[in-house]
Amino acid sequence: MSRRVVRQSKFRHVFGQAAKADQAYEDIRVSKVTWDSSFCAVNPKFLAIIVEAGGGGAFIVLPLAKVWQIPDYTPMRNITEPIITLEGHSKRVGILSWHPTARNVLLSAGGDNMIIIWNVGTGEVLLSLDDMHPDVIHSVCWNSNGSLLATTCKDKTLRIIDPRKGQVVAERFAAHEGMRPMRAVFTRQGHIFTTGFTRMSQRELGLWDPNNFEEPVALQEMDTSNGVLLPFYDPDSSIVYLCGKGDSSIRYFEITDEPPFVHYLNTFSSKEPQRGMGFMPKRGLDVSKCEIARFYKLHERKCEPIIMTVPRKSDLFQDDLYPDTPGLEPALEADEWLSGQDADPVLISLRDGYVPPKHRELRVTKRNILDVRPPSVPRRSQSSSDAPLSQHTLETLLEEIKALRERVQAQEQRITALENMLCELVDGTD
């Protein structure tokens, strides 16, 4: 008589729950663009959603930036002037991804089959990868220290790219044999997790070792549906959440070193299909409630939070659920990364809850308009007669800029207060 052995996992009982109706965001016209994207981004302060607009490119930011400076006090009017414009693509851009460890390094990929890596602090192109993809790029993902990229393309090829060398270090043709788009993300073990379609249009997931692309570590068929599966991977728990465009469910799996390597955990189901999905960074979760993931599900005209929780009876901080996690501070400067240096993310503890750093105001300098640190003045020899004058001029300019910025922020706050008063007066007369 055989007995079935249940795999032990602290995440075996993770369950999802939609937030109450009063915590949803109503009356949002989510974009109807046919790009297979999540249409949503979220951090512990703000929720950003791509919305329907003539010409495209519009997004709404809700309190809870693309390179927009969103003031903490949230002005009640449109922001139409970006702090910097990055020009380089010949067709629309569909993918943006920040470098995981280097300051102000942003990756963009568009319909022109190009990948451009920018220093948004100076507006300059650091690297341009324009000859590696013969067709439309479907997804791009950094590894944990930002030394490699995993890309998927309409030509059905999964590529591992060293962007600084401009080389494809490994590739696999037809990781999924179907013609529908693939997605790929790095795992914390250095493997590649992919989603795609079989030749018979069944959705499929795969796990690959980039050192041996000949055979998959794991390959599982899912179901029959046209919706592209968007993977959201949490390296702290090694759980991957699969959200299909047009689905009404979120399926989640734990990736381990034990066969079959990708273990099904559970499915969160709801009644309405999802247009897109936002994934909160770990530092934005409520550790007192054992929350291990939070999604922001986009409906046709609203956004609904969905909370994933591990049931625990203790009110104490759960060390096993919350290892130190990447914070906001970069480990490298853009020029250090470009020169060949690598560094792991700077980790923070969530034991006392996430405490954001002091206000990180963007400081405008000639070198780097996004640098949050005081600008350094290079030392010059005493024999240089203009050294004192140049330093004095620079310091004067910085003081004037600081004063102007403070004045603008004060006016913004005053205008916001006046707008709120006007709204109250109008409501009172109705």
C-alpha positions in Angstrom: 0.0 0.0 0.0 1.6 3.2 -1.2 1.2 6.6 0.5 1.5 9.9 -1.4 4.2 12.1 0.0 3.1 15.8 0.0 6.0 18.2 -0.9 6.9 20.4 2.0 6.8 24.1 1.3 6.1 27.2 3.4 4.3 28.6 0.3 2.0 25.6 -0.2 -1.0 27.4 1.3 -0.5 30.9 -0.2 -3.9 32.3 -1.1 -5.1 35.4 -3.0 -7.8 37.8 -2.1 -9.2 40.8 -3.9 -9.2 44.0 -2.0 -12.6 45.5 -0.9 -14.4 47.6 -3.4 -13.6 50.9 -1.7 -9.9 50.2 -2.1 -10.2 49.8 -5.9 -9.4 52.7 -8.3 -12.5 53.5 -10.4 -13.2 55.4 -13.7 -9.8 54.7 -15.4 -9.9 54.3 -19.1 -7.2 51.6 -19.6 -5.4 51.6 -22.9 -6.8 49.4 -25.7 -3.5 49.1 -27.5 -2.9 45.6 -28.8 0.7 45.5 -27.4 1.2 42.5 -25.1 2.2 44.5 -22.1 1.2 44.7 -18.4 0.1 48.4 -18.9 0.8 49.1 -15.3 3.7 49.8 -12.9 3.7 50.3 -9.2 6.0 51.2 -6.3 5.3 51.9 -2.6 4.2 55.5 -3.4 2.5 55.5 -6.7 0.5 53.5 -9.2 1.0 54.3 -12.9 -1.4 53.0 -15.6 -1.3 53.4 -19.4 -4.6 55.0 -20.4 -6.6 55.5 -23.6 -5.6 58.7 -25.4 -5.4 60.0 -29.0 -1.9 59.4 -30.3 -1.0 57.1 -27.3 1.7 57.6 -24.7 -0.6 58.9 -22.0 -0.5 57.5 -18.4 -2.1 58.4 -15.1 -0.3 58.4 -11.8 -2.3 57.8 -8.7 -0.9 58.2 -5.1 -0.3 55.1 -3.1 8.0 58.0 -13.0 9.3 56.9 -17.9 11.3 59.7 -16.5 8.8 62.1 -15.0 9.3 63.8 -11.6 6.1 63.1 -9.6 6.0 65.4 -6.6 5.1 63.7 -3.3 2.2 66.2 -2.7 0.5 65.1 -5.9 -0.7 68.2 -7.8 -4.3 68.0 -9.1 -3.5 68.8 -12.7 -1.7 67.4 -15.7 2.1 67.3 -15.9 3.0 67.9 -19.5 6.7 68.7 -19.4 9.2 65.8 -18.9 12.4 66.5 -17.1 14.3 64.9 -20.0 13.4 63.5 -23.4 15.2 60.4 -24.8 15.3 60.3 -28.6 16.8 57.4 -30.5 14.1 54.9 -31.7 12.6 55.2 -35.1 9.4 53.4 -34.1 7.3 53.3 -31.0 8.8 52.0 -27.7 7.0 49.1 -26.0 9.6 48.0 -23.4 11.2 50.0 -20.6 13.4 48.4 -17.8 15.6 50.0 -15.2 19.0 48.5 -14.5 18.7 46.6 -11.2 21.9 48.0 -9.6 23.3 51.0 -11.6 22.0 54.6 -11.1 19.9 56.1 -13.9 20.6 53.3 -16.4 17.4 52.6 -18.4 16.8 50.1 -21.2 14.3 50.7 -24.0 13.2 48.4 -26.8 10.9 49.3 -29.7 9.3 48.3 -32.9 12.5 49.1 -34.7 14.1 45.9 -33.3 16.7 47.9 -31.4 17.7 47.9 -27.7 19.1 51.2 -26.4 20.6 51.6 -23.0 20.6 55.2 -21.7 22.0 57.2 -18.9 18.9 59.2 -18.2 20.9 61.5 -15.9 22.7 63.0 -18.9 20.3 62.0 -21.7 23.1 60.1 -23.6 23.0 56.7 -25.2 25.4 54.4 -23.4 24.9 51.3 -25.7 22.9 50.6 -28.8 22.2 47.0 -29.7 20.8 47.3 -33.3 21.9 44.2 -35.1 21.0 41.3 -32.7 17.2 40.9 -33.4 15.9 40.5 -37.0 12.3 41.1 -35.9 10.1 42.6 -33.2 11.4 42.2 -29.6 8.8 40.7 -27.3 10.5 40.9 -23.9 13.7 41.9 -22.2 14.9 41.1 -18.7 18.0 41.9 -16.7 19.7 39.3 -14.5 20.1 40.1 -10.8 23.3 42.2 -11.1 22.5 43.7 -14.6 25.4 42.0 -16.4 23.2 40.0 -18.8 20.0 40.3 -20.7 17.4 37.7 -21.6 15.4 38.6 -24.7 12.6 36.9 -26.7 11.9 37.9 -30.3 9.3 37.2 -33.0 11.9 35.0 -34.7 11.2 32.4 -31.9 14.7 32.7 -30.5 15.6 33.1 -26.8 18.9 35.0 -26.5 21.2 35.7 -23.6 23.1 38.9 -24.3 26.1 40.6 -22.8 25.2 44.2 -23.5 28.6 45.8 -22.8 30.4 43.4 -25.1 27.6 43.5 -27.7 27.5 39.7 -27.9 25.0 37.0 -27.8 26.5 34.5 -25.3 23.8 31.8 -25.7 20.7 31.3 -27.7 17.9 28.7 -28.2 15.7 28.6 -31.3 12.1 27.6 -30.7 12.2 27.3 -26.9 8.4 27.2 -27.5 7.4 26.0 -30.9 4.3 28.1 -31.3 4.2 31.4 -33.2 2.6 33.4 -30.4 4.9 35.7 -28.3 7.3 34.3 -25.7 8.3 35.9 -22.4 11.5 35.2 -20.4 12.7 36.2 -16.9 15.9 35.3 -15.0 15.5 33.3 -11.8 17.7 33.8 -8.7 19.6 30.6 -9.5 20.6 32.0 -12.9 18.1 29.9 -14.9 15.6 31.3 -17.4 11.9 30.9 -16.9 9.9 31.2 -20.1 6.2 31.2 -21.2 5.0 30.5 -24.7 2.9 28.3 -26.9 3.2 24.8 -28.4 2.7 24.1 -32.1 -0.9 23.2 -31.3 -1.4 26.7 -29.6 -1.4 25.3 -26.1 0.2 27.6 -23.5 3.4 26.3 -22.1 6.0 27.2 -19.5 9.7 26.2 -19.5 12.8 26.4 -17.3 16.2 26.5 -19.0 19.8 26.4 -18.0 21.6 29.0 -20.1 24.8 26.9 -19.9 23.0 24.1 -21.6 20.2 25.1 -23.9 19.9 21.7 -25.6 17.2 20.4 -23.3 14.9 22.2 -20.9 15.2 21.7 -17.2 11.4 21.6 -17.2 8.7 22.0 -19.8 5.0 21.9 -18.9 1.8 22.3 -21.0 -0.8 24.6 -19.4 -4.1 25.1 -21.3 -5.5 26.3 -24.6 -5.9 30.1 -24.8 -4.8 33.0 -26.9 -3.7 35.2 -24.0 0.0 35.7 -23.6 1.2 34.6 -20.1 3.0 37.4 -18.4 5.5 36.1 -15.7 6.0 38.1 -12.5 9.0 36.5 -10.6 9.8 37.1 -6.9 13.4 36.2 -6.3 13.0 36.3 -2.5 10.5 33.4 -2.5 11.3 32.0 -5.9 7.6 32.1 -6.8 6.6 33.0 -10.3 3.0 34.3 -10.9 1.5 33.8 -14.3 -1.1 36.4 -15.5 -2.7 35.8 -18.9 -4.0 38.7 -20.9 -7.7 38.2 -21.0 -7.7 35.6 -18.2 -9.6 35.9 -15.0 -7.0 34.0 -12.9 -3.5 34.2 -11.6 -1.6 30.9 -11.4 1.5 30.6 -9.2 4.4 28.2 -9.1 7.4 27.7 -6.8 10.8 27.1 -8.6 13.2 24.8 -6.6 16.2 22.5 -7.2 14.0 19.4 -6.8 12.2 17.7 -9.7 10.0 18.6 -11.4 11.7 22.0 -10.6 8.5 24.1 -11.3 5.9 23.2 -8.7 2.3 24.3 -9.0 1.0 26.0 -5.9 -2.5 27.4 -6.5 -4.7 29.6 -8.6 -6.5 32.8 -7.7 -9.7 33.2 -9.7 -12.1 36.0 -10.2 -15.0 36.7 -12.5 -13.7 39.5 -14.7 -10.8 39.2 -17.2 -7.7 41.2 -16.7 -6.4 43.8 -19.2 -3.1 44.2 -17.5 -1.3 43.8 -14.2 1.0 45.7 -11.9 3.4 44.0 -9.4 4.3 45.7 -6.2 8.0 45.5 -5.1 8.6 43.6 -1.9 9.4 46.8 0.1 5.8 48.0 -0.5 4.1 45.0 1.2 2.4 44.7 4.6 4.8 42.4 6.5 2.5 42.5 9.6 -0.1 40.5 7.6 2.3 38.1 6.0 1.6 39.6 2.6 4.1 38.2 0.1 2.8 39.7 -3.1 0.4 42.3 -4.3 -1.0 42.8 -7.8 -2.9 45.6 -9.3 -5.4 44.1 -11.8 -6.5 46.3 -14.6 -10.1 46.0 -15.7 -11.7 47.9 -18.5 -12.4 51.0 -16.4 -10.9 50.3 -12.9 -7.8 48.9 -11.1 -8.3 46.3 -8.3 -5.6 45.3 -5.8 -5.1 41.6 -5.2 -3.2 40.5 -2.1 -1.3 37.2 -1.8 -0.8 36.0 1.8 0.8 33.1 3.7 -1.4 32.2 6.6 0.4 32.4 9.9 -0.9 32.6 13.4 2.0 34.5 15.0 2.1 38.3 15.0 5.9 38.3 15.1 8.0 39.2 12.1 8.4 36.1 9.8 12.1 35.9 9.0 11.6 33.0 6.6 9.1 34.9 4.5 11.1 38.2 4.3 14.8 37.9 3.7 16.7 41.1 3.0 15.4 42.5 -0.3 16.7 45.0 -2.8 16.1 48.6 -1.8 16.3 51.9 -3.7 19.9 52.8 -3.4 22.1 51.9 -6.4 25.2 49.9 -6.0 27.0 51.5 -9.0 27.1 54.7 -11.0 26.3 54.5 -14.7 29.9 55.0 -15.8 31.1 52.3 -13.4 28.7 49.8 -14.9 29.6 50.8 -18.4 33.3 50.4 -17.7 32.7 46.7 -16.8 32.0 46.7 -13.0 29.2 44.5 -11.6 27.6 44.6 -8.2 24.8 42.9 -6.4 21.8 44.9 -5.3 22.0 46.8 -2.0 19.7 45.0 0.3 17.4 46.3 3.1 15.6 44.6 5.9 11.8 44.7 6.2 11.8 43.7 9.9 10.5 47.1 11.0 8.5 47.7 7.8 9.9 49.6 4.9 11.1 53.1 5.7 11.7 55.1 2.5 14.9 57.2 2.4 14.7 60.9 2.9 13.3 62.9 0.1 15.4 62.3 -3.0 15.1 65.6 -4.9 16.5 65.6 -8.4 19.5 68.0 -8.6 20.2 69.6 -11.9 23.9 69.8 -12.8 25.8 70.0 -16.0 27.0 66.4 -15.7 23.9 64.6 -14.5 20.4 66.1 -14.2 19.1 63.2 -12.2 21.9 62.9 -9.6 20.6 63.0 -6.1 23.9 63.6 -4.5 25.6 66.9 -4.0 27.7 67.7 -7.0 31.4 67.4 -6.5 33.8 70.1 -7.8 37.0 68.7 -9.1 40.1 69.8 -7.4 42.4 72.1 -9.4 45.9 73.2 -8.7 46.5 76.5 -6.9 48.4 77.7 -9.9 45.2 77.9 -11.9 44.2 81.6 -11.6 40.5 81.0 -12.5 39.9 78.1 -10.0 38.4 80.1 -7.2 36.2 82.0 -9.6 34.9 78.9 -11.4 34.1 77.2 -8.1 32.4 80.3 -6.7 30.3 80.6 -9.9 29.2 77.0 -9.8 28.2 77.3 -6.1 26.2 80.5 -6.8 24.4 78.8 -9.7 23.5 75.8 -7.6 22.1 78.0 -4.8 20.0 79.9 -7.3 18.6 76.7 -8.8 17.8 75.4 -5.3 16.0 78.6 -4.4 14.0 78.6 -7.6 13.1 74.9 -7.1 11.9 75.6 -3.6 9.9 78.6 -4.8 8.2 76.4 -7.6 7.4 73.7 -5.1 5.8 76.2 -2.7 3.7 77.6 -5.6 2.7 74.1 -6.6 1.5 73.4 -3.0 -0.4 76.7 -2.9 -2.1 76.0 -6.2 -3.1 72.6 -5.1 -4.6 74.0 -1.9 -6.5 76.6 -3.9 -7.8 73.9 -6.2 -9.0 71.9 -3.3 -10.8 74.9 -1.8 -12.5 75.6 -5.1 -13.7 72.1 -5.3 -15.1 72.3 -1.8 -16.9 75.6 -2.6 -18.4 74.1 -5.8 -19.6 71.0 -3.9 -21.1 73.3 -1.3 -23.2 75.2 -3.8 -24.6 72.1 -5.5 
